[in-house]
Amino acid sequence: MAVQINPTVGCDLLDDPPPTGSDPFKVGTLAANIPNILTSGHAYGRVCQIPGLDPIHIRDDDAPASTIVDVKQDFVIDVYWDLSGQLVSAFAGTWVVTIFFDCASSSPLDFQIYSNRIDFGCPNANCHPPTTNNSRQYHASFLVPAGTVALDPNTPTPGTFYELDVSIVLLDTCNSLPTTGIIGSVPLEEVLFFSL
């Protein structure tokens, strides 16, 4: 099953990214079939339970990650990624972010959330920090509505474990296929979804 959730998209960077910083995000990869000396990238992700629609909390990159989520409440999945290097201005197209939910106990409950396409974009002085010809940065915040995740009715506990993984792909403008091998992933973590 696939669910489309159009995220709030911005162009801010994590203020204190892992692995050396204190922002509570998982580190992923953003790979390209070109040498790192010409272009490099980073990818980060986090699941965060929130008590309701609270835009300040959603954008708080210091809010702790959640490994236990109440399915009767909304939660947020934040994904940050960036590119820098001499070849960045040669790329174009659109990004697609997909979040895979792999149920540990019942594969029929597996599903994925995907975004609308996110424009690769031009240099932007309004980003924090401003992007240039040699840099791009993205923040997609997915507000997942209550009731999106199903619990396995056959387990003896009131909770179900899901493994969450994020895929980030740059698609070519013409044929909608991955371009130049710029593909990223973030293994978020195993999350216990529950309902009392």
Backbone as a printed PyTorch tensor [residue, N CA C, xyz], in Angstrom:
tensor([[[  0.8480,  -1.1810,   0.0000],
         [  0.0000,   0.0000,   0.0000],
         [  0.8900,   1.2380,   0.0000]],

        [[  0.4860,   2.2450,  -0.7300],
         [  1.2380,   3.4980,  -0.7750],
         [  0.3310,   4.6450,  -0.3480]],

        [[  0.8710,   5.5330,   0.4690],
         [  0.1470,   6.6960,   0.9760],
         [  0.9400,   7.9330,   0.5890]],

        [[  0.2910,   8.8940,  -0.0590],
         [  0.9950,  10.1300,  -0.3820],
         [  0.7480,  11.1600,   0.7080]],

        [[  1.8200,  11.7040,   1.2360],
         [  1.7660,  12.8090,   2.1840],
         [  2.7100,  13.8800,   1.6600]],

        [[  2.1660,  15.0230,   1.3150],
         [  3.0090,  16.0980,   0.8210],
         [  3.6350,  16.8240,   2.0050]],

        [[  4.9610,  16.7230,   2.1350],
         [  5.6140,  17.2990,   3.3070],
         [  5.7260,  18.8100,   3.2170]],

        [[  5.9590,  19.4340,   4.3630],
         [  6.3890,  20.8270,   4.3850],
         [  7.8580,  20.8180,   4.0000]],

        [[  8.2090,  21.5680,   2.9510],
         [  9.5740,  21.5310,   2.4210],
         [ 10.2580,  22.8530,   2.6910]],

        [[ 11.4490,  22.7820,   3.2560],
         [ 12.2660,  23.9620,   3.5040],
         [ 13.6800,  23.7220,   3.0250]],

        [[ 14.5520,  24.6650,   3.3220],
         [ 15.9440,  24.5180,   2.8770],
         [ 16.9060,  24.8900,   3.9950]],

        [[ 16.5680,  24.4740,   5.2120],
         [ 17.4570,  24.6990,   6.3460],
         [ 18.3040,  23.4550,   6.5900]],

        [[ 19.4540,  23.6510,   7.1970],
         [ 20.3210,  22.5570,   7.5840],
         [ 20.1450,  22.2730,   9.0710]],

        [[ 20.5090,  21.0820,   9.5000],
         [ 20.5760,  20.8140,  10.9310],
         [ 21.6170,  21.7350,  11.5510]],

        [[ 21.3030,  22.3070,  12.7180],
         [ 22.2500,  23.2420,  13.3250],
         [ 23.4150,  22.5330,  14.0060]],

        [[ 23.2280,  21.2710,  14.3830],
         [ 24.2690,  20.5390,  15.0980],
         [ 24.1820,  19.0660,  14.6950]],

        [[ 24.5390,  18.7520,  13.4410],
         [ 24.2590,  17.4080,  12.9180],
         [ 25.1330,  16.3210,  13.5370]],

        [[ 24.5930,  15.1080,  13.5710],
         [ 25.4180,  13.9700,  13.9770],
         [ 26.4220,  13.6560,  12.8570]],

        [[ 27.4460,  12.8950,  13.0990],
         [ 27.6860,  12.0860,  14.2860],
         [ 28.3580,  12.8390,  15.4340]],

        [[ 28.9370,  14.0160,  15.1760],
         [ 29.6230,  14.7210,  16.2590],
         [ 28.6990,  15.6660,  17.0130]],

        [[ 27.6140,  16.1170,  16.3680],
         [ 26.6980,  17.0620,  17.0070],
         [ 25.6660,  16.3700,  17.8680]],

        [[ 24.7860,  17.1760,  18.4630],
         [ 23.8090,  16.6330,  19.4030],
         [ 22.3960,  16.5310,  18.8390]],

        [[ 22.1590,  16.9220,  17.5800],
         [ 20.8190,  16.7730,  17.0130],
         [ 20.4550,  15.2870,  16.9630]],

        [[ 19.2480,  14.9100,  17.4110],
         [ 18.8840,  13.4880,  17.5620],
         [ 18.4090,  12.8490,  16.2610]],

        [[ 19.2610,  12.8110,  15.2660],
         [ 18.9070,  12.2710,  13.9570],
         [ 19.7610,  11.0530,  13.6360]],

        [[ 19.2090,  10.1450,  12.8440],
         [ 19.9730,   9.0230,  12.3160],
         [ 20.7250,   9.4940,  11.0770]],

        [[ 21.9380,   9.0010,  10.8990],
         [ 22.7680,   9.3720,   9.7560],
         [ 22.5530,   8.3610,   8.6440]],

        [[ 22.3510,   8.8670,   7.4310],
         [ 22.2120,   8.0080,   6.2730],
         [ 23.3160,   8.2750,   5.2810]],

        [[ 23.0700,   7.9550,   4.0310],
         [ 24.0440,   8.1790,   2.9640],
         [ 23.3580,   8.8910,   1.8120]],

        [[ 24.1310,   9.6330,   1.0580],
         [ 23.6630,  10.2230,  -0.1960],
         [ 24.7730,   9.9660,  -1.1940]],

        [[ 24.5930,   8.9540,  -2.0230],
         [ 25.6510,   8.4650,  -2.8970],
         [ 25.4820,   8.9780,  -4.3150]],

        [[ 26.5950,   9.0990,  -4.9870],
         [ 26.5940,   9.4850,  -6.3920],
         [ 27.6950,   8.7230,  -7.1080]],

        [[ 27.4970,   8.4850,  -8.3910],
         [ 28.5030,   7.7890,  -9.1900],
         [ 29.5660,   8.7560,  -9.6920]],

        [[ 29.9450,   9.6990,  -8.8740],
         [ 30.9970,  10.6460,  -9.2020],
         [ 31.9010,  10.7850,  -7.9860]],

        [[ 33.1570,  11.1420,  -8.1850],
         [ 34.0800,  11.2050,  -7.0370],
         [ 33.6380,  12.2270,  -5.9920]],

        [[ 33.8150,  11.8800,  -4.6980],
         [ 33.4500,  12.7720,  -3.6050],
         [ 34.1880,  14.0950,  -3.6550]],

        [[ 35.3240,  14.1300,  -4.3170],
         [ 36.0630,  15.3900,  -4.4020],
         [ 35.2830,  16.4180,  -5.2360]],

        [[ 34.3870,  15.9490,  -6.1150],
         [ 33.6070,  16.8520,  -6.9590],
         [ 32.2220,  17.1400,  -6.3900]],

        [[ 31.6210,  16.1560,  -5.7510],
         [ 30.3000,  16.3490,  -5.1350],
         [ 30.1640,  15.3950,  -3.9480]],

        [[ 29.6590,  15.9210,  -2.8320],
         [ 29.4080,  15.0690,  -1.6770],
         [ 28.0350,  15.4170,  -1.1000]],

        [[ 27.5000,  14.4990,  -0.3230],
         [ 26.1780,  14.7320,   0.2350],
         [ 26.0170,  14.0850,   1.5870]],

        [[ 24.9800,  14.5180,   2.3040],
         [ 24.6300,  13.9850,   3.6190],
         [ 23.1220,  13.7510,   3.6590]],

        [[ 22.6940,  12.8260,   4.5000],
         [ 21.2650,  12.5730,   4.6870],
         [ 21.0220,  12.2120,   6.1530]],

        [[ 19.9260,  12.7480,   6.7060],
         [ 19.5770,  12.5220,   8.1090],
         [ 18.0680,  12.3400,   8.2170]],

        [[ 17.6210,  11.5960,   9.2260],
         [ 16.1960,  11.4130,   9.4390],
         [ 15.8670,  11.1980,  10.9000]],

        [[ 14.5850,  11.4470,  11.2470],
         [ 14.1250,  11.2850,  12.6290],
         [ 12.6130,  11.0830,  12.6370]],

        [[ 12.1410,  10.2120,  13.5380],
         [ 10.7160,  10.0570,  13.8460],
         [ 10.4700,  10.7710,  15.1610]],

        [[  9.4030,  11.5670,  15.2390],
         [  9.1360,  12.3190,  16.4630],
         [  7.6340,  12.3510,  16.7240]],

        [[  7.2220,  11.7810,  17.8460],
         [  5.8080,  11.8350,  18.2580],
         [  5.4980,  13.2510,  18.7170]],

        [[  4.3870,  13.7800,  18.3030],
         [  3.9890,  15.1120,  18.7460],
         [  2.5780,  15.0360,  19.3190]],

        [[  2.2250,  15.9270,  20.2290],
         [  0.8970,  15.8620,  20.8420],
         [ -0.2190,  16.3650,  19.9430]],

        [[  0.1000,  17.0250,  18.8730],
         [ -0.9170,  17.5560,  17.9760],
         [ -0.2720,  18.4620,  16.9570]],

        [[ -1.0590,  19.2690,  16.2760],
         [ -0.5350,  20.1790,  15.2630],
         [  0.1960,  21.3310,  15.9470]],

        [[  1.4970,  21.2660,  15.9530],
         [  2.3340,  22.2430,  16.6340],
         [  3.5130,  22.5730,  15.7300]],

        [[  3.3870,  23.5810,  14.8540],
         [  4.4410,  23.8700,  13.8770],
         [  5.8050,  24.1650,  14.5030]],

        [[  5.8270,  24.7310,  15.6960],
         [  7.1130,  25.0240,  16.3320],
         [  7.8250,  23.7210,  16.6790]],

        [[  7.0760,  22.7670,  17.2330],
         [  7.6690,  21.4850,  17.6100],
         [  8.1510,  20.7290,  16.3700]],

        [[  7.3810,  20.7980,  15.2880],
         [  7.7380,  20.0900,  14.0640],
         [  9.0910,  20.5630,  13.5580]],

        [[  9.3690,  21.8520,  13.6730],
         [ 10.6120,  22.3960,  13.1350],
         [ 11.7570,  22.3920,  14.1580]],

        [[ 11.5370,  21.8480,  15.3270],
         [ 12.5610,  21.8140,  16.3700],
         [ 13.4820,  20.6270,  16.1170]],

        [[ 14.6870,  20.9010,  15.5880],
         [ 15.5830,  19.7880,  15.2750],
         [ 16.2790,  19.2380,  16.5110]],

        [[ 16.0160,  19.7980,  17.6890],
         [ 16.5680,  19.2590,  18.9280],
         [ 15.5680,  18.3790,  19.6770]],

        [[ 14.3070,  18.3120,  19.2090],
         [ 13.3170,  17.4540,  19.8640],
         [ 13.7730,  16.0060,  19.7660]],

        [[ 13.7020,  15.2500,  20.8400],
         [ 14.2120,  13.8750,  20.8120],
         [ 13.4330,  12.9860,  19.8550]],

        [[ 14.1340,  12.0200,  19.3060],
         [ 13.4910,  11.0320,  18.4400],
         [ 12.6050,  10.1270,  19.2800]],

        [[ 11.5920,   9.5370,  18.6440],
         [ 10.6600,   8.6520,  19.3380],
         [ 10.8270,   7.2290,  18.8280]],

        [[ 11.0360,   6.2910,  19.7310],
         [ 11.0720,   4.8800,  19.3540],
         [  9.7630,   4.1820,  19.7200]],

        [[  8.8660,   4.9280,  20.3940],
         [  7.5260,   4.4310,  20.7190],
         [  6.5320,   5.5090,  20.2840]],

        [[  5.5520,   5.1200,  19.4720],
         [  4.6090,   6.0880,  18.9070],
         [  3.1830,   5.5910,  19.1010]],

        [[  2.3280,   6.4650,  19.5900],
         [  0.9040,   6.1730,  19.7620],
         [  0.2040,   6.3560,  18.4170]],

        [[ -0.4250,   5.2900,  17.9030],
         [ -1.0690,   5.3700,  16.5900],
         [ -2.2960,   6.2700,  16.5980]],

        [[ -2.7780,   6.6610,  17.7870],
         [ -3.9350,   7.5510,  17.8740],
         [ -3.5250,   9.0180,  17.8580]],

        [[ -2.2260,   9.2850,  17.7200],
         [ -1.7300,  10.6600,  17.6360],
         [ -0.9320,  10.8450,  16.3530]],

        [[ -0.8810,  12.1030,  15.8970],
         [ -0.0220,  12.4450,  14.7670],
         [  1.4360,  12.2670,  15.1710]],

        [[  2.2830,  12.0330,  14.1820],
         [  3.7190,  12.0560,  14.4140],
         [  4.3990,  12.6160,  13.1800]],

        [[  5.6650,  12.9940,  13.3480],
         [  6.3980,  13.6640,  12.2800],
         [  7.6290,  12.8510,  11.9080]],

        [[  7.9070,  12.7790,  10.6250],
         [  9.1700,  12.2310,  10.1400],
         [  9.8820,  13.3630,   9.4110]],

        [[ 11.0490,  13.7500,   9.9320],
         [ 11.8540,  14.8130,   9.3310],
         [ 13.0110,  14.1980,   8.5590]],

        [[ 13.2290,  14.6720,   7.3420],
         [ 14.3420,  14.2150,   6.5190],
         [ 15.1080,  15.4430,   6.0370]],

        [[ 16.4110,  15.4460,   6.3020],
         [ 17.3080,  16.5000,   5.8250],
         [ 18.3250,  15.8730,   4.8820]],

        [[ 18.6520,  16.5670,   3.7940],
         [ 19.7420,  16.1130,   2.9390],
         [ 20.3550,  17.3150,   2.2300]],

        [[ 21.6000,  17.1510,   1.8030],
         [ 22.2940,  18.2600,   1.1490],
         [ 23.3330,  17.7310,   0.1760]],

        [[ 23.6700,  18.5680,  -0.7840],
         [ 24.7360,  18.3020,  -1.7580],
         [ 25.6580,  19.5030,  -1.7850]],

        [[ 26.9540,  19.2560,  -1.9590],
         [ 27.8970,  20.3530,  -2.1470],
         [ 29.0220,  19.8760,  -3.0500]],

        [[ 29.6070,  20.8190,  -3.7780],
         [ 30.7240,  20.4710,  -4.6540],
         [ 30.6280,  21.1530,  -5.9980]],

        [[ 31.6570,  20.9650,  -6.7910],
         [ 31.8140,  21.6750,  -8.0600],
         [ 30.7900,  21.2970,  -9.1170]],

        [[ 30.1950,  20.1120,  -9.0240],
         [ 29.2580,  19.6670, -10.0650],
         [ 27.7900,  19.8800,  -9.7150]],

        [[ 27.4880,  20.4390,  -8.5470],
         [ 26.0960,  20.5760,  -8.1240],
         [ 25.2730,  21.3800,  -9.1280]],

        [[ 25.8490,  22.4390,  -9.6770],
         [ 25.0900,  23.2750, -10.6300],
         [ 24.8060,  22.5470, -11.9380]],

        [[ 25.4450,  21.4080, -12.1800],
         [ 25.1950,  20.6430, -13.4070],
         [ 23.9820,  19.7270, -13.2770]],

        [[ 23.4810,  19.5380, -12.0490],
         [ 22.3500,  18.6420, -11.8350],
         [ 21.0260,  19.3940, -11.9680]],

        [[ 19.9760,  18.6480, -12.2690],
         [ 18.6240,  19.2050, -12.3520],
         [ 17.6610,  18.0620, -12.0930]],

        [[ 16.3860,  18.3880, -12.0800],
         [ 15.3770,  17.3550, -11.9010],
         [ 14.5600,  17.5780, -10.6490]],

        [[ 14.0120,  16.4900, -10.1330],
         [ 13.1830,  16.5500,  -8.9330],
         [ 13.5450,  15.3960,  -8.0040]],

        [[ 13.4230,  15.6640,  -6.7090],
         [ 13.6540,  14.6550,  -5.6940],
         [ 12.3400,  13.9720,  -5.3440]],

        [[ 12.4150,  12.7000,  -5.0280],
         [ 11.2810,  11.9840,  -4.4540],
         [ 11.7720,  11.3190,  -3.1780]],

        [[ 11.0290,  11.5260,  -2.0960],
         [ 11.3420,  10.9120,  -0.8060],
         [ 10.2720,   9.8710,  -0.5160]],

        [[ 10.7150,   8.6560,  -0.2010],
         [  9.7980,   7.5670,   0.1400],
         [ 10.1940,   7.0020,   1.5000]],

        [[  9.2150,   6.7840,   2.3620],
         [  9.4610,   6.2130,   3.6890],
         [  8.7980,   4.8430,   3.7220]],

        [[  9.6000,   3.8220,   3.9710],
         [  9.1260,   2.4450,   3.9750],
         [  8.8400,   2.0020,   5.4110]],

        [[  7.6630,   1.4420,   5.6290],
         [  7.2490,   0.8860,   6.9150],
         [  7.1810,  -0.6280,   6.7500]],

        [[  8.1250,  -1.3360,   7.3510],
         [  8.2040,  -2.7850,   7.2410],
         [  7.7790,  -3.3940,   8.5720]],

        [[  6.5860,  -4.0020,   8.5950],
         [  6.0440,  -4.5800,   9.8260],
         [  6.8190,  -5.8400,  10.1890]],

        [[  7.2740,  -5.9080,  11.4310],
         [  8.0870,  -7.0450,  11.8790],
         [  7.2840,  -8.3310,  11.9850]],

        [[  5.9690,  -8.2360,  12.1560],
         [  5.1870,  -9.4470,  12.4190],
         [  4.2510,  -9.8600,  11.2880]],

        [[  3.9380,  -8.9510,  10.3600],
         [  2.9500,  -9.2840,   9.3240],
         [  3.2070,  -8.4640,   8.0670]],

        [[  3.7190,  -9.1210,   7.0290],
         [  4.0450,  -8.3760,   5.8040],
         [  2.8360,  -7.7320,   5.1260]],

        [[  1.5920,  -8.2320,   5.2710],
         [  0.4590,  -7.4990,   4.6780],
         [  0.2730,  -6.0990,   5.2620]],

        [[  0.8650,  -5.8220,   6.4260],
         [  0.7490,  -4.4880,   7.0220],
         [  1.8250,  -3.5250,   6.5100]],

        [[  2.7880,  -4.0270,   5.7180],
         [  3.8250,  -3.1510,   5.1610],
         [  3.1820,  -2.0860,   4.2810]],

        [[  3.7480,  -0.8800,   4.3230],
         [  3.2760,   0.1810,   3.4300],
         [  4.3780,   1.2120,   3.2680]],

        [[  4.1260,   2.1730,   2.4160],
         [  5.1000,   3.2410,   2.2230],
         [  4.4010,   4.5800,   2.0940]],

        [[  5.1040,   5.6130,   2.5440],
         [  4.6560,   6.9900,   2.3820],
         [  5.5950,   7.6310,   1.3800]],

        [[  5.0450,   8.3260,   0.4120],
         [  5.9010,   9.0040,  -0.5580],
         [  5.4840,  10.4630,  -0.6770]],

        [[  6.4260,  11.2780,  -1.1340],
         [  6.1910,  12.7180,  -1.2510],
         [  5.7730,  13.0790,  -2.6690]],

        [[  5.2590,  14.2860,  -2.8230],
         [  5.1960,  14.8790,  -4.1410],
         [  6.6440,  15.1530,  -4.5670]],

        [[  6.8570,  15.5040,  -5.8050],
         [  8.2170,  15.7820,  -6.2630],
         [  8.6990,  17.1220,  -5.7070]],

        [[  9.9610,  17.1370,  -5.3060],
         [ 10.5820,  18.3230,  -4.7310],
         [ 11.6100,  18.8350,  -5.7220]],

        [[ 11.4500,  20.0730,  -6.1580],
         [ 12.3180,  20.6490,  -7.1860],
         [ 13.7710,  20.7110,  -6.7220]],

        [[ 14.6950,  20.3620,  -7.6300],
         [ 16.1200,  20.4600,  -7.3020],
         [ 16.4780,  21.9000,  -6.9430]],

        [[ 15.9150,  22.8450,  -7.6720],
         [ 16.0320,  24.2540,  -7.3060],
         [ 17.3110,  24.9380,  -7.7470]],

        [[ 17.2940,  26.2490,  -7.6000],
         [ 18.4170,  27.1210,  -7.9420],
         [ 19.0390,  27.6590,  -6.6600]],

        [[ 20.1870,  28.3200,  -6.7440],
         [ 20.7310,  28.9620,  -5.5400],
         [ 19.6860,  29.8610,  -4.8920]],

        [[ 19.6300,  29.8390,  -3.5670],
         [ 18.5610,  30.5340,  -2.8530],
         [ 19.1490,  31.2800,  -1.6570]],

        [[ 19.0850,  32.5980,  -1.7100],
         [ 19.6270,  33.4290,  -0.6260],
         [ 18.7820,  33.3410,   0.6390]],

        [[ 17.5370,  32.8280,   0.5400],
         [ 16.6560,  32.7270,   1.7090],
         [ 16.8720,  31.4560,   2.5220]],

        [[ 17.6960,  30.5270,   2.0290],
         [ 18.0000,  29.3160,   2.7910],
         [ 18.9200,  29.6690,   3.9490]],

        [[ 18.9490,  28.7670,   4.9410],
         [ 19.8210,  29.0040,   6.0900],
         [ 20.7830,  27.8260,   6.2370]],

        [[ 22.0750,  27.9770,   5.8870],
         [ 22.6890,  29.1460,   5.2470],
         [ 22.2850,  29.2380,   3.7760]],

        [[ 22.5140,  30.3970,   3.1340],
         [ 22.1360,  30.5490,   1.7250],
         [ 22.8270,  29.5140,   0.8460]],

        [[ 22.0980,  28.9760,  -0.1400],
         [ 22.7170,  28.0460,  -1.0760],
         [ 23.3690,  28.8180,  -2.2090]],

        [[ 24.3190,  28.1540,  -2.8590],
         [ 25.0930,  28.7670,  -3.9440],
         [ 25.0320,  27.8550,  -5.1570]],

        [[ 25.7850,  28.2080,  -6.2180],
         [ 25.8770,  27.3240,  -7.3760],
         [ 26.4140,  25.9530,  -6.9830]],

        [[ 27.2060,  25.9070,  -5.9160],
         [ 27.8640,  24.6610,  -5.5110],
         [ 27.2140,  23.9910,  -4.3000]],

        [[ 25.9840,  24.3770,  -3.9420],
         [ 25.3350,  23.7360,  -2.7950],
         [ 23.8200,  23.7570,  -2.9300]],

        [[ 23.1900,  22.7050,  -2.4090],
         [ 21.7390,  22.6290,  -2.2650],
         [ 21.4590,  21.9310,  -0.9480]],

        [[ 20.3670,  22.3110,  -0.2840],
         [ 19.9980,  21.6840,   0.9840],
         [ 18.4800,  21.6250,   1.0880]],

        [[ 17.9830,  20.5800,   1.7500],
         [ 16.5500,  20.2960,   1.7700],
         [ 16.1310,  19.7770,   3.1420]],

        [[ 14.9070,  20.1370,   3.5280],
         [ 14.2930,  19.6100,   4.7490],
         [ 12.8350,  19.3060,   4.4090]],

        [[ 12.4690,  18.0340,   4.4590],
         [ 11.0840,  17.6200,   4.2210],
         [ 10.5150,  17.1040,   5.5380]],

        [[  9.4420,  17.7330,   6.0110],
         [  8.8100,  17.3630,   7.2760],
         [  7.4390,  16.7550,   6.9800]],

        [[  7.3190,  15.4460,   7.2060],
         [  6.0900,  14.7130,   6.9310],
         [  5.2460,  14.6440,   8.2110]],

        [[  4.0860,  15.2540,   8.2160],
         [  3.1460,  15.1310,   9.3160],
         [  2.2390,  13.9330,   9.0130]],

        [[  2.4530,  12.8360,   9.7350],
         [  1.7110,  11.5960,   9.4900],
         [  0.4680,  11.5980,  10.3800]],

        [[ -0.7240,  11.5700,   9.7840],
         [ -1.9530,  11.6490,  10.5860],
         [ -2.1680,  10.4200,  11.4570]],

        [[ -2.8370,  10.6330,  12.5690],
         [ -3.2320,   9.5340,  13.4480],
         [ -4.0050,   8.4910,  12.6350]],

        [[ -3.7770,   7.2220,  12.9390],
         [ -4.4900,   6.1450,  12.2540],
         [ -3.8450,   5.6650,  10.9810]],

        [[ -2.7340,   6.2470,  10.5620],
         [ -2.0730,   5.8270,   9.3230],
         [ -1.4280,   4.4540,   9.4800]],

        [[ -0.8440,   4.1860,  10.6470],
         [ -0.1520,   2.9230,  10.8990],
         [ -1.1150,   1.9330,  11.5490]],

        [[ -1.1930,   0.7230,  10.9870],
         [ -2.0840,  -0.3100,  11.5220],
         [ -1.3130,  -1.2190,  12.4800]],

        [[ -1.9860,  -1.6740,  13.5110],
         [ -1.4030,  -2.6180,  14.4510],
         [ -1.7710,  -4.0450,  14.0390]],

        [[ -0.8860,  -4.9820,  14.3460],
         [ -1.1430,  -6.3820,  14.0380],
         [ -2.1120,  -6.9490,  15.0860]],

        [[ -3.3250,  -7.3380,  14.6890],
         [ -4.3110,  -7.8340,  15.6600],
         [ -3.9550,  -9.2190,  16.2140]],

        [[ -2.9640,  -9.8880,  15.6170],
         [ -2.6140, -11.2410,  16.0330],
         [ -1.4870, -11.3030,  17.0550]],

        [[ -0.9900, -10.1490,  17.4980],
         [  0.0630, -10.1680,  18.5090],
         [ -0.5560, -10.0600,  19.8950]],

        [[  0.0660, -10.6780,  20.8970],
         [ -0.5180, -10.6700,  22.2440],
         [ -0.3560,  -9.3380,  22.9680]],

        [[  0.4940,  -8.4510,  22.4550],
         [  0.7090,  -7.1530,  23.1010],
         [ -0.0430,  -6.0770,  22.3430]],

        [[ -0.2730,  -4.9170,  22.9770],
         [ -1.0050,  -3.8490,  22.2790],
         [ -0.1220,  -3.0250,  21.3410]],

        [[  1.0140,  -3.5930,  20.9270],
         [  1.9180,  -2.8450,  20.0640],
         [  2.4540,  -3.6900,  18.9270]],

        [[  2.9480,  -3.0070,  17.8740],
         [  3.5250,  -3.6640,  16.7030],
         [  4.8030,  -2.9370,  16.3220]],

        [[  5.8740,  -3.6990,  16.0960],
         [  7.1390,  -3.1090,  15.6690],
         [  7.1680,  -2.9420,  14.1610]],

        [[  7.6560,  -1.7730,  13.7240],
         [  7.9170,  -1.5010,  12.3150],
         [  9.3570,  -1.0300,  12.1780]],

        [[ 10.0080,  -1.4900,  11.1220],
         [ 11.3170,  -0.9560,  10.7330],
         [ 11.0540,   0.1420,   9.7120]],

        [[ 11.6080,   1.3480,   9.9410],
         [ 11.3880,   2.4780,   9.0430],
         [ 12.6790,   2.8310,   8.3150]],

        [[ 12.5670,   3.0090,   7.0100],
         [ 13.7020,   3.3920,   6.1770],
         [ 13.2640,   4.4640,   5.1950]],

        [[ 14.1740,   5.4150,   4.9220],
         [ 13.8920,   6.5150,   4.0070],
         [ 14.7220,   6.3430,   2.7380]],

        [[ 14.1050,   6.5890,   1.6000],
         [ 14.7900,   6.6020,   0.3090],
         [ 14.6890,   8.0140,  -0.2710]],

        [[ 15.8220,   8.5230,  -0.7800],
         [ 15.8680,   9.8490,  -1.4160],
         [ 16.4630,   9.6560,  -2.8140]],

        [[ 15.7310,  10.0520,  -3.8610],
         [ 16.1850,   9.8160,  -5.2270],
         [ 16.0350,  11.0940,  -6.0400]],

        [[ 17.0910,  11.4610,  -6.7880],
         [ 17.0040,  12.5780,  -7.7290],
         [ 16.6140,  12.0220,  -9.0900]],

        [[ 15.4440,  12.4460,  -9.5930],
         [ 14.9190,  11.9600, -10.8650],
         [ 15.2320,  12.9380, -11.9860]],

        [[ 15.5610,  12.3890, -13.1540],
         [ 15.8260,  13.1880, -14.3370],
         [ 14.5420,  13.8780, -14.8020]],

        [[ 14.6600,  15.0910, -15.2970],
         [ 13.4980,  15.8660, -15.7470],
         [ 12.7740,  15.1960, -16.9030]],

        [[ 13.5240,  14.5850, -17.8140],
         [ 12.9140,  14.0660, -19.0450],
         [ 12.2460,  12.7120, -18.8840]],

        [[ 12.9270,  11.7680, -18.2210],
         [ 12.3960,  10.4070, -18.2110],
         [ 12.0100,   9.8920, -16.8260]],

        [[ 12.1050,  10.7390, -15.8230],
         [ 11.7190,  10.3860, -14.4540],
         [ 12.4660,   9.1720, -13.9000]],

        [[ 13.6720,   8.9340, -14.3960],
         [ 14.5220,   7.8820, -13.8770],
         [ 15.6110,   8.5040, -13.0130]],

        [[ 16.1830,   7.7420, -12.0890],
         [ 17.2690,   8.3010, -11.2680],
         [ 18.3900,   8.8420, -12.1460]],

        [[ 18.8570,  10.0380, -11.8120],
         [ 19.8740,  10.6920, -12.6260],
         [ 21.2200,  10.6620, -11.9190]],

        [[ 22.2540,  10.3970, -12.6500],
         [ 23.6500,  10.4280, -12.1780],
         [ 23.8820,   9.6060, -10.9120]],

        [[ 22.9910,   8.7230, -10.5780],
         [ 23.2020,   7.8600,  -9.4230],
         [ 23.0780,   8.5410,  -8.0830]],

        [[ 22.4540,   9.7140,  -8.0310],
         [ 22.2960,  10.3840,  -6.7340],
         [ 21.0770,   9.7930,  -6.0360]],

        [[ 21.3780,   8.8610,  -5.1430],
         [ 20.3500,   8.1270,  -4.4150],
         [ 20.7950,   8.0560,  -2.9650]],

        [[ 19.8820,   8.3410,  -2.0500],
         [ 20.2270,   8.3100,  -0.6340],
         [ 19.3060,   7.4190,   0.1520]],

        [[ 19.7350,   7.0900,   1.3660],
         [ 18.8840,   6.3110,   2.2610],
         [ 19.2440,   6.6340,   3.6990]],

        [[ 18.2470,   6.5230,   4.5550],
         [ 18.4360,   6.6910,   5.9940],
         [ 17.6870,   5.5570,   6.6900]],

        [[ 18.4000,   4.6500,   7.3920],
         [ 17.7080,   3.6450,   8.1950],
         [ 17.2590,   4.2980,   9.4960]],

        [[ 15.9890,   4.6510,   9.5930],
         [ 15.5330,   5.4250,  10.7500],
         [ 15.7000,   4.6370,  12.0430]],

        [[ 14.9500,   3.5940,  12.2410],
         [ 15.0910,   2.7260,  13.4000],
         [ 13.8550,   1.8570,  13.4920]],

        [[ 13.8720,   0.9550,  14.4370],
         [ 12.6840,   0.1630,  14.7050],
         [ 11.8300,   0.9460,  15.6890]],

        [[ 10.5610,   1.1000,  15.3500],
         [  9.6430,   1.8730,  16.1730],
         [  8.5050,   0.9720,  16.6410]],

        [[  8.1730,   1.0460,  17.9140],
         [  7.0220,   0.3270,  18.4510],
         [  5.8010,   1.2330,  18.3580]],

        [[  4.8450,   0.8620,  17.5320],
         [  3.5730,   1.5820,  17.4440],
         [  2.5890,   0.8850,  18.3670]],

        [[  1.8540,   1.6650,  19.1620],
         [  0.9600,   1.0760,  20.1470],
         [ -0.3440,   1.8510,  20.2340]],

        [[ -1.3000,   1.2470,  20.8940],
         [ -2.5740,   1.9080,  21.1750],
         [ -3.1120,   1.3240,  22.4660]],

        [[ -3.5230,   2.1840,  23.3840],
         [ -4.0860,   1.7080,  24.6550],
         [ -5.5960,   1.7940,  24.6370]]])
